[in-house]
Amino acid sequence: QVRLVESGGGLVQAGGSLRLSCARSGSIFSSNTMGWYRQAPGKQRELVAAITSGGSIYYADSVKDRFTISRDNAKNTVYLQMNSLKPEDTAVYYCNSKSPMGSEYWGQGTQVTVSS
C-alpha cells in the first residue's frame, strides 16, 4: 500500500519561507515522478513543481525563482522549499507520485496560508 504523508505547512507572513516534505512508503520511490500540486478555494488543482526519477524539474511560471523542488531517494522524501511567499500562494498543497507504469497516488494535503 503506497502512502504519501505531507508535512511543513502553516501560516507565514508575505515574504517568508516554508519547507514542505512528503514521505513516500509502500513501493520503490526512486523510479517515480514526484510532484507538488496546490488548490486554492474555488480554483482547480494546479501543478506547482515536479521532479522525475532522472532529476528533470518542472516549475509553474508563478513559482519560478521562488520555489525549489528536490528529492532524497535514500529517505523516500520529496521537498518543496518555498521562499518569498505571496498571499496568492495560499492553498492546500498536495504531494503526488506517479510510477512509470501509470499508478498515481496523492497525499492528504497540507495547508499553506500566507498573510499580507
Protein Blocks (a to p, Z undefined) as FASTA:
>chain_A
ZZdddehiacddehiacddddddehiafklpccddddddehiacddfbdcdfkopacddf
klgokaccdddfklopacdddehiafklgccdddddddfkopacddebiaddddZZ
